[in-house]
Amino acid sequence: MFSEILERFIKDSPVAVMVRALLENLLNADKIDRWFEGVRQTQYTKEILFSSLVGLMLQVVCKIRPSVHSAYPHSGITASVVAVYDKLKNLELTTAQGLVRHSAGEAETIITHIAGMNPPLLAGYRVKFLDGNCLEATDHRLKVLRGTRAGALPGKSLVVFDPALGIALDVFPCEDGHAQERSLLSAVADTVQEADLWVMDRNFCVLGWLFRIHQQSAFFVVRQHGNTPYKPLKPLELIGKSTTGDLYEQPVEMTAPSGEKIQVRRVVVKLKKPTRNGETFIVLLTNLPREIDTLIIAELYRNRWKIETAFQKLESHLNSELNTLGYPQAALFGFCLALVAFNIYAIVMAALRATHRNQAINETVSEYYIAQEIATNTGGMLIAIPPVEWVMFAEASLVELGNILLNIATYVDLKKYKKHPRGPKKPPMEKTQFRGHPHVSTAKLIKASAKARAANRA
Protein backbone atom coordinates (compact mmCIF):
# COMPACT_ATOMS: atom_id res chain seq x y z
CA MET A 1 0.00 0.00 0.00
CA PHE A 2 2.83 2.40 0.90
CA SER A 3 6.26 2.85 -0.66
CA GLU A 4 9.36 1.69 1.19
CA ILE A 5 10.43 5.18 2.26
CA LEU A 6 6.92 6.07 3.45
CA GLU A 7 6.71 2.78 5.35
CA ARG A 8 9.88 3.71 7.22
CA PHE A 9 8.42 7.03 8.28
CA ILE A 10 5.17 5.34 9.29
CA LYS A 11 7.08 2.95 11.56
CA ASP A 12 9.40 5.61 13.03
CA SER A 13 7.14 8.71 13.06
CA PRO A 14 3.54 7.51 12.57
CA VAL A 15 1.96 10.56 14.20
CA ALA A 16 3.78 12.98 11.90
CA VAL A 17 2.61 10.93 8.89
CA MET A 18 -0.98 10.95 10.18
CA VAL A 19 -0.97 14.71 10.55
CA ARG A 20 0.57 15.17 7.10
CA ALA A 21 -2.05 12.86 5.59
CA LEU A 22 -4.82 14.91 7.21
CA LEU A 23 -3.33 18.17 5.96
CA GLU A 24 -3.02 16.77 2.45
CA ASN A 25 -6.70 15.84 2.48
CA LEU A 26 -8.49 18.44 4.57
CA LEU A 27 -6.38 21.42 3.46
CA ASN A 28 -5.51 20.19 -0.02
CA ALA A 29 -4.70 23.23 -2.19
CA ASP A 30 -7.31 22.54 -4.88
CA LYS A 31 -10.04 21.74 -2.34
CA ILE A 32 -9.33 24.73 -0.14
CA ASP A 33 -9.21 27.16 -3.07
CA ARG A 34 -12.56 25.87 -4.32
CA TRP A 35 -13.93 26.20 -0.79
CA PHE A 36 -12.60 29.78 -0.60
CA GLU A 37 -14.33 30.73 -3.83
CA GLY A 38 -17.60 29.57 -2.31
CA VAL A 39 -17.33 31.55 0.95
CA ARG A 40 -15.44 34.74 0.03
CA GLN A 41 -17.35 38.00 0.00
CA THR A 42 -15.23 40.90 -1.25
CA GLN A 43 -11.86 39.15 -1.34
CA TYR A 44 -10.35 37.91 -4.57
CA THR A 45 -7.41 35.79 -5.71
CA LYS A 46 -4.77 37.46 -7.84
CA GLU A 47 -1.10 36.60 -7.29
CA ILE A 48 -1.51 34.78 -3.97
CA LEU A 49 -3.84 31.81 -3.67
CA PHE A 50 -5.74 31.38 -0.41
CA SER A 51 -4.28 27.87 -0.11
CA SER A 52 -0.78 29.37 -0.27
CA LEU A 53 -1.58 31.62 2.70
CA VAL A 54 -2.97 28.65 4.63
CA GLY A 55 0.14 26.59 3.90
CA LEU A 56 2.46 29.41 4.93
CA MET A 57 0.59 30.16 8.16
CA LEU A 58 0.39 26.49 9.11
CA GLN A 59 4.18 26.33 9.12
CA VAL A 60 4.16 29.07 11.75
CA VAL A 61 1.15 27.84 13.72
CA CYS A 62 2.58 24.30 13.96
CA LYS A 63 5.98 25.70 15.03
CA ILE A 64 7.77 24.39 11.95
CA ARG A 65 8.89 27.99 11.28
CA PRO A 66 9.12 30.69 13.96
CA SER A 67 7.51 33.54 12.01
CA VAL A 68 5.71 34.48 8.81
CA HIS A 69 8.85 36.15 7.50
CA SER A 70 10.94 33.01 8.04
CA ALA A 71 8.27 30.77 6.50
CA TYR A 72 7.86 32.97 3.41
CA PRO A 73 10.99 31.74 1.49
CA HIS A 74 9.77 28.14 1.90
CA SER A 75 6.16 28.81 0.87
CA GLY A 76 6.56 28.81 -2.91
CA ILE A 77 4.77 32.18 -3.10
CA THR A 78 6.23 34.30 -5.91
CA ALA A 79 4.67 37.58 -4.78
CA SER A 80 6.64 39.79 -2.39
CA VAL A 81 6.52 39.31 1.36
CA VAL A 82 4.93 42.77 1.58
CA ALA A 83 2.09 41.47 -0.59
CA VAL A 84 1.74 38.47 1.74
CA TYR A 85 1.34 40.69 4.79
CA ASP A 86 -1.08 42.92 2.88
CA LYS A 87 -3.18 39.87 2.01
CA LEU A 88 -3.16 38.64 5.61
CA LYS A 89 -4.25 41.97 7.07
CA ASN A 90 -7.29 42.08 4.76
CA LEU A 91 -8.57 38.54 5.27
CA GLU A 92 -12.27 38.55 6.08
CA LEU A 93 -13.22 37.26 9.51
CA THR A 94 -16.04 35.25 7.94
CA THR A 95 -13.38 33.31 6.01
CA ALA A 96 -11.39 32.56 9.17
CA GLN A 97 -14.55 31.50 10.99
CA GLY A 98 -15.72 29.42 8.03
CA LEU A 99 -12.41 27.56 7.88
CA VAL A 100 -12.81 26.46 11.52
CA ARG A 101 -16.38 25.32 10.86
CA HIS A 102 -15.27 23.47 7.74
CA SER A 103 -12.49 21.64 9.59
CA ALA A 104 -14.88 20.79 12.44
CA GLY A 105 -17.38 19.23 10.04
CA GLU A 106 -14.71 17.11 8.36
CA ALA A 107 -13.22 16.12 11.73
CA GLU A 108 -16.65 15.08 13.03
CA THR A 109 -17.20 12.84 9.99
CA ILE A 110 -13.85 11.08 10.44
CA ILE A 111 -14.04 10.72 14.22
CA THR A 112 -17.59 9.38 14.05
CA HIS A 113 -16.64 6.86 11.35
CA ILE A 114 -13.68 5.46 13.28
CA ALA A 115 -15.67 5.50 16.58
CA GLY A 116 -13.00 7.55 18.32
CA MET A 117 -15.31 9.75 20.40
CA ASN A 118 -14.93 10.34 24.11
CA PRO A 119 -17.69 8.98 26.36
CA PRO A 120 -20.62 11.46 26.42
CA LEU A 121 -20.83 13.66 29.47
CA LEU A 122 -24.63 13.37 29.42
CA ALA A 123 -26.41 10.87 27.19
CA GLY A 124 -29.08 12.34 24.91
CA TYR A 125 -27.56 15.84 24.85
CA ARG A 126 -24.87 17.45 22.73
CA VAL A 127 -22.70 19.17 25.31
CA LYS A 128 -21.02 22.37 24.15
CA PHE A 129 -18.54 24.39 26.20
CA LEU A 130 -18.47 28.13 25.47
CA ASP A 131 -15.64 30.40 26.53
CA GLY A 132 -13.83 33.53 25.40
CA ASN A 133 -10.23 34.07 24.38
CA CYS A 134 -8.50 37.44 24.19
CA LEU A 135 -5.41 37.48 21.97
CA GLU A 136 -2.25 38.62 23.73
CA ALA A 137 -0.83 42.06 23.08
CA THR A 138 1.21 42.37 19.89
CA ASP A 139 4.48 44.11 19.10
CA HIS A 140 4.15 47.80 18.29
CA ARG A 141 5.07 47.38 14.62
CA LEU A 142 2.14 49.28 13.16
CA LYS A 143 2.57 53.02 12.74
CA VAL A 144 -0.52 53.76 14.87
CA LEU A 145 1.02 51.79 17.76
CA ARG A 146 4.55 53.14 17.82
CA GLY A 147 3.79 56.07 20.07
CA THR A 148 1.84 54.16 22.72
CA ARG A 149 3.10 52.28 25.76
CA ALA A 150 -0.16 50.37 26.23
CA GLY A 151 -0.47 46.76 25.14
CA ALA A 152 -2.07 46.51 21.70
CA LEU A 153 -4.88 43.94 21.67
CA PRO A 154 -5.61 42.62 18.14
CA GLY A 155 -8.93 41.00 18.94
CA LYS A 156 -10.85 38.36 20.86
CA SER A 157 -13.03 35.36 20.12
CA LEU A 158 -15.69 33.13 21.56
CA VAL A 159 -14.93 29.44 20.99
CA VAL A 160 -17.37 26.52 21.12
CA PHE A 161 -15.77 23.23 22.14
CA ASP A 162 -17.29 19.75 21.78
CA PRO A 163 -15.89 17.49 24.57
CA ALA A 164 -17.24 14.28 23.03
CA LEU A 165 -15.37 14.84 19.76
CA GLY A 166 -12.54 16.80 21.37
CA ILE A 167 -12.72 19.51 18.70
CA ALA A 168 -13.35 23.24 18.38
CA LEU A 169 -16.79 23.31 16.75
CA ASP A 170 -17.08 27.01 16.09
CA VAL A 171 -15.46 30.38 16.65
CA PHE A 172 -16.83 33.92 16.74
CA PRO A 173 -13.94 36.35 16.13
CA CYS A 174 -14.08 40.06 16.87
CA GLU A 175 -11.54 42.71 15.82
CA ASP A 176 -12.10 44.91 18.88
CA GLY A 177 -9.81 43.65 21.63
CA HIS A 178 -11.80 45.67 24.20
CA ALA A 179 -15.20 44.29 23.17
CA GLN A 180 -17.25 42.67 25.93
CA GLU A 181 -17.62 38.95 25.31
CA ARG A 182 -21.34 39.25 25.96
CA SER A 183 -21.68 41.47 22.89
CA LEU A 184 -20.85 38.44 20.69
CA LEU A 185 -23.61 36.24 22.10
CA SER A 186 -26.19 37.32 19.52
CA ALA A 187 -24.10 35.62 16.82
CA VAL A 188 -23.73 32.49 18.95
CA ALA A 189 -27.50 32.40 19.54
CA ASP A 190 -28.11 31.83 15.83
CA THR A 191 -26.25 28.49 16.08
CA VAL A 192 -28.20 27.00 19.02
CA GLN A 193 -29.85 23.69 18.12
CA GLU A 194 -32.42 21.52 19.83
CA ALA A 195 -30.98 19.25 22.57
CA ASP A 196 -27.79 21.32 22.82
CA LEU A 197 -26.46 21.64 26.37
CA TRP A 198 -24.38 24.80 26.77
CA VAL A 199 -21.99 24.79 29.74
CA MET A 200 -20.59 28.23 30.54
CA ASP A 201 -18.93 30.46 33.11
CA ARG A 202 -20.72 33.34 34.82
CA ASN A 203 -19.65 35.90 32.21
CA PHE A 204 -22.27 34.33 29.95
CA CYS A 205 -25.04 34.39 32.55
CA VAL A 206 -27.10 36.88 30.51
CA LEU A 207 -30.89 36.66 30.69
CA GLY A 208 -31.52 37.31 27.00
CA TRP A 209 -29.00 34.62 26.01
CA LEU A 210 -30.32 32.05 28.50
CA PHE A 211 -33.91 32.61 27.38
CA ARG A 212 -32.84 32.26 23.73
CA ILE A 213 -31.34 28.84 24.54
CA HIS A 214 -34.52 27.82 26.34
CA GLN A 215 -36.72 28.99 23.45
CA GLN A 216 -34.74 26.77 21.05
CA SER A 217 -35.55 23.67 23.16
CA ALA A 218 -31.93 23.60 24.23
CA PHE A 219 -30.40 23.60 27.71
CA PHE A 220 -27.79 25.41 29.78
CA VAL A 221 -25.64 24.94 32.86
CA VAL A 222 -24.17 28.31 33.73
CA ARG A 223 -22.50 29.73 36.78
CA GLN A 224 -24.72 32.41 38.25
CA HIS A 225 -23.49 35.98 37.96
CA GLY A 226 -23.87 38.05 41.10
CA ASN A 227 -26.13 40.53 39.29
CA THR A 228 -28.49 37.94 37.77
CA PRO A 229 -32.00 38.49 39.22
CA TYR A 230 -34.12 35.53 40.28
CA LYS A 231 -37.10 34.78 42.53
CA PRO A 232 -36.74 31.83 44.96
CA LEU A 233 -39.73 29.50 44.86
CA LYS A 234 -38.55 27.24 47.71
CA PRO A 235 -35.72 27.33 50.27
CA LEU A 236 -32.40 25.69 49.52
CA GLU A 237 -32.46 21.96 50.23
CA LEU A 238 -29.46 19.75 50.96
CA ILE A 239 -29.34 17.13 48.20
CA GLY A 240 -26.12 15.25 48.88
CA LYS A 241 -22.35 15.39 48.60
CA SER A 242 -19.88 15.47 45.71
CA THR A 243 -16.11 15.15 45.54
CA THR A 244 -15.84 18.94 45.81
CA GLY A 245 -18.42 19.67 48.51
CA ASP A 246 -22.04 19.62 49.71
CA LEU A 247 -24.82 20.05 47.11
CA TYR A 248 -27.93 22.19 47.64
CA GLU A 249 -30.77 22.92 45.24
CA GLN A 250 -33.86 25.09 44.95
CA PRO A 251 -36.33 26.02 42.21
CA VAL A 252 -36.22 29.67 41.16
CA GLU A 253 -38.00 31.85 38.62
CA MET A 254 -36.24 34.12 36.16
CA THR A 255 -37.89 36.89 34.15
CA ALA A 256 -36.64 38.01 30.73
CA PRO A 257 -36.53 41.70 29.75
CA SER A 258 -39.55 40.92 27.52
CA GLY A 259 -41.53 39.74 30.56
CA GLU A 260 -41.35 36.03 29.76
CA LYS A 261 -40.80 33.82 32.80
CA ILE A 262 -39.15 30.41 33.17
CA GLN A 263 -38.56 28.17 36.16
CA VAL A 264 -35.01 26.85 36.52
CA ARG A 265 -32.95 24.94 39.05
CA ARG A 266 -30.46 26.78 41.24
CA VAL A 267 -27.64 24.46 42.39
CA VAL A 268 -25.25 25.56 45.14
CA VAL A 269 -21.98 23.73 45.76
CA LYS A 270 -20.49 24.46 49.18
CA LEU A 271 -16.82 23.80 48.49
CA LYS A 272 -14.58 21.79 50.77
CA LYS A 273 -11.65 23.84 49.54
CA PRO A 274 -11.90 27.50 48.49
CA THR A 275 -11.12 28.47 44.91
CA ARG A 276 -7.99 30.44 43.97
CA ASN A 277 -10.08 33.59 44.46
CA GLY A 278 -11.13 32.54 47.95
CA GLU A 279 -14.72 31.64 46.96
CA THR A 280 -16.39 29.00 49.12
CA PHE A 281 -19.55 28.60 47.03
CA ILE A 282 -20.26 27.91 43.36
CA VAL A 283 -23.82 28.68 42.27
CA LEU A 284 -25.20 27.21 39.03
CA LEU A 285 -28.39 27.83 37.08
CA THR A 286 -29.84 25.19 34.76
CA ASN A 287 -33.03 24.44 32.87
CA LEU A 288 -32.25 20.70 32.69
CA PRO A 289 -35.24 18.56 33.67
CA ARG A 290 -35.68 17.31 37.21
CA GLU A 291 -34.70 13.73 36.33
CA ILE A 292 -31.11 14.87 35.72
CA ASP A 293 -29.35 14.33 39.04
CA THR A 294 -27.91 17.37 40.82
CA LEU A 295 -24.53 15.64 41.10
CA ILE A 296 -24.41 15.25 37.30
CA ILE A 297 -25.07 18.99 36.90
CA ALA A 298 -22.21 19.84 39.24
CA GLU A 299 -19.92 17.42 37.38
CA LEU A 300 -20.89 18.95 34.03
CA TYR A 301 -19.73 22.35 35.20
CA ARG A 302 -16.59 20.89 36.76
CA ASN A 303 -15.74 19.40 33.36
CA ARG A 304 -15.80 22.92 31.91
CA TRP A 305 -12.08 23.14 32.70
CA LYS A 306 -11.54 21.11 29.50
CA ILE A 307 -11.99 24.21 27.37
CA GLU A 308 -9.44 26.02 29.56
CA THR A 309 -7.10 23.08 28.92
CA ALA A 310 -7.82 23.40 25.20
CA PHE A 311 -6.72 27.06 25.26
CA GLN A 312 -3.58 26.08 27.18
CA LYS A 313 -2.78 23.49 24.51
CA LEU A 314 -3.26 26.10 21.80
CA GLU A 315 -0.77 28.36 23.55
CA SER A 316 1.83 25.74 24.48
CA HIS A 317 1.70 23.27 21.57
CA LEU A 318 0.83 25.72 18.78
CA ASN A 319 1.60 29.32 17.89
CA SER A 320 -2.01 30.38 18.36
CA GLU A 321 -1.20 34.00 19.24
CA LEU A 322 1.37 35.52 16.91
CA ASN A 323 2.39 38.77 18.57
CA THR A 324 4.18 39.88 15.40
CA LEU A 325 0.85 40.17 13.54
CA GLY A 326 -0.58 43.49 14.62
CA TYR A 327 -3.50 43.80 12.21
CA PRO A 328 -6.62 42.23 13.78
CA GLN A 329 -7.64 40.23 10.67
CA ALA A 330 -4.16 38.68 10.40
CA ALA A 331 -3.89 37.87 14.12
CA LEU A 332 -7.39 36.36 14.25
CA PHE A 333 -6.72 34.33 11.10
CA GLY A 334 -3.64 32.90 12.83
CA PHE A 335 -5.74 32.01 15.88
CA CYS A 336 -8.41 30.35 13.72
CA LEU A 337 -5.77 28.33 11.87
CA ALA A 338 -4.50 27.17 15.26
CA LEU A 339 -8.03 25.93 15.97
CA VAL A 340 -7.94 24.07 12.63
CA ALA A 341 -4.62 22.47 13.63
CA PHE A 342 -6.14 21.66 17.04
CA ASN A 343 -8.95 19.80 15.26
CA ILE A 344 -6.43 17.85 13.20
CA TYR A 345 -4.63 16.84 16.41
CA ALA A 346 -8.04 15.81 17.79
CA ILE A 347 -8.52 13.43 14.86
CA VAL A 348 -5.13 11.86 15.62
CA MET A 349 -6.11 11.41 19.28
CA ALA A 350 -9.42 9.87 18.17
CA ALA A 351 -7.55 7.41 15.94
CA LEU A 352 -5.36 6.44 18.89
CA ARG A 353 -8.43 5.96 21.11
CA ALA A 354 -10.08 3.80 18.43
CA THR A 355 -6.95 1.70 17.86
CA HIS A 356 -5.70 1.33 21.45
CA ARG A 357 -9.03 0.91 23.23
CA ASN A 358 -7.50 -0.66 26.32
CA GLN A 359 -5.39 2.44 26.96
CA ALA A 360 -6.54 5.69 28.60
CA ILE A 361 -5.27 7.81 25.69
CA ASN A 362 -6.48 11.20 27.00
CA GLU A 363 -4.82 10.63 30.36
CA THR A 364 -1.54 9.06 29.18
CA VAL A 365 -0.67 10.52 25.77
CA SER A 366 1.07 13.90 25.77
CA GLU A 367 -0.04 16.17 22.95
CA TYR A 368 3.11 18.16 23.65
CA TYR A 369 5.23 15.24 22.46
CA ILE A 370 2.95 14.85 19.45
CA ALA A 371 3.44 18.50 18.53
CA GLN A 372 7.19 18.12 19.09
CA GLU A 373 7.38 15.13 16.71
CA ILE A 374 5.47 17.04 14.03
CA ALA A 375 7.70 20.11 14.29
CA THR A 376 10.86 17.97 14.29
CA ASN A 377 10.09 15.47 11.53
CA THR A 378 7.86 17.28 9.06
CA GLY A 379 10.65 19.08 7.20
CA GLY A 380 12.73 15.94 6.65
CA MET A 381 9.64 13.93 5.72
CA LEU A 382 8.67 16.39 2.99
CA ILE A 383 12.20 16.30 1.58
CA ALA A 384 12.51 12.50 1.63
CA ILE A 385 9.02 11.62 0.40
CA PRO A 386 8.17 12.82 -3.15
CA PRO A 387 4.86 14.69 -3.63
CA VAL A 388 3.38 11.83 -5.65
CA GLU A 389 3.38 9.68 -2.50
CA TRP A 390 0.88 12.02 -0.83
CA VAL A 391 -1.65 11.97 -3.69
CA MET A 392 -3.42 8.90 -2.29
CA PHE A 393 -4.16 10.79 0.93
CA ALA A 394 -5.37 13.91 -0.89
CA GLU A 395 -7.76 11.92 -3.12
CA ALA A 396 -9.16 9.64 -0.40
CA SER A 397 -12.72 10.10 0.83
CA LEU A 398 -13.15 10.94 4.51
CA VAL A 399 -14.19 7.35 5.21
CA GLU A 400 -11.15 5.98 3.36
CA LEU A 401 -8.91 8.46 5.15
CA GLY A 402 -10.28 7.32 8.50
CA ASN A 403 -9.44 3.70 7.65
CA ILE A 404 -5.90 4.71 6.63
CA LEU A 405 -5.43 6.55 9.92
CA LEU A 406 -6.52 3.47 11.88
CA ASN A 407 -3.93 1.44 9.99
CA ILE A 408 -1.12 3.92 10.68
CA ALA A 409 -2.16 4.28 14.33
CA THR A 410 -1.32 0.61 14.94
CA TYR A 411 2.37 1.55 14.54
CA VAL A 412 2.26 4.15 17.31
CA ASP A 413 4.40 3.26 20.33
CA LEU A 414 2.47 4.97 23.12
CA LYS A 415 5.49 4.90 25.44
CA LYS A 416 7.14 7.54 23.22
CA TYR A 417 4.29 9.95 23.95
CA LYS A 418 3.67 9.16 27.59
CA LYS A 419 2.79 12.06 29.85
CA HIS A 420 5.06 12.78 32.80
CA PRO A 421 2.88 14.74 35.21
CA ARG A 422 4.80 16.68 37.79
CA GLY A 423 4.02 16.52 41.46
CA PRO A 424 2.80 19.44 43.55
CA LYS A 425 5.08 22.43 43.65
CA LYS A 426 7.28 22.72 46.69
CA PRO A 427 7.50 26.07 48.44
CA PRO A 428 10.64 27.95 47.35
CA MET A 429 13.61 27.73 49.70
CA GLU A 430 14.44 30.99 51.41
CA LYS A 431 17.72 32.27 50.00
CA THR A 432 19.75 33.82 52.80
CA GLN A 433 23.33 32.81 51.98
CA PHE A 434 25.89 35.22 50.56
CA ARG A 435 23.78 38.33 50.89
CA GLY A 436 25.68 41.26 49.49
CA HIS A 437 27.80 39.00 47.22
CA PRO A 438 26.92 39.37 43.53
CA HIS A 439 28.61 36.10 42.47
CA VAL A 440 29.68 32.75 43.91
CA SER A 441 31.74 29.92 42.44
CA THR A 442 29.59 26.86 41.77
CA ALA A 443 32.64 24.58 41.69
CA LYS A 444 33.77 25.75 45.15
CA LEU A 445 30.30 25.24 46.61
CA ILE A 446 30.12 21.68 45.19
CA LYS A 447 33.55 20.82 46.61
CA ALA A 448 32.60 22.27 50.00
CA SER A 449 29.36 20.28 50.02
CA ALA A 450 31.16 17.06 49.11
CA LYS A 451 33.77 17.70 51.81
CA ALA A 452 31.04 18.26 54.39
CA ARG A 453 29.26 15.01 53.43
CA ALA A 454 32.55 13.08 53.68
CA ALA A 455 33.17 14.54 57.13
CA ASN A 456 29.69 13.51 58.28
CA ARG A 457 30.19 9.94 57.07
CA ALA A 458 33.50 9.74 58.93
Buried (B, 14 or more C-beta within 10 A) or exposed (E): EBEEEBEEBBEBBBBBBBBBBBBBBBBBBEBBBEBBEEBBEEBEBEEBBBBBBBBBBBBBBBBBBEEBEEBBEBBEBEBEBEBBBBBBBEBBBEBBBBBBBBBBEBBBBBBBBBEBBBEEBBEEBBBBBBBBBBBBBBEBEEEEBEEEEEEBBBBBBBBBBBBBBBBBBBBBBBBEBEBEBBEBBEBBBEBBEEEBBBBBBBBBBBBEBBBBBBEBEBBBBBBBBEEBEBEEEEEEEEBEEBEBBBBBBBBBEBBBEEEEEBEBBBBBBBBEEEEEEEEEEBBBBBBBEEEBEBBEBBBBBBBBEBBEEBBEBBBEBBBBBBBBBBBBBBBBBBBBBBBBBBBBBBBBBBBBBBBBEEEEBBEBBBBBBBBBBBBBBBEEBBEEBEEEBBEBBBEBEBEBBBEBBBBBBEBBEEEBBEEEEEEEEEEEEEEEEEEEEEEEEEEEEEEEEEEEEEEEEE
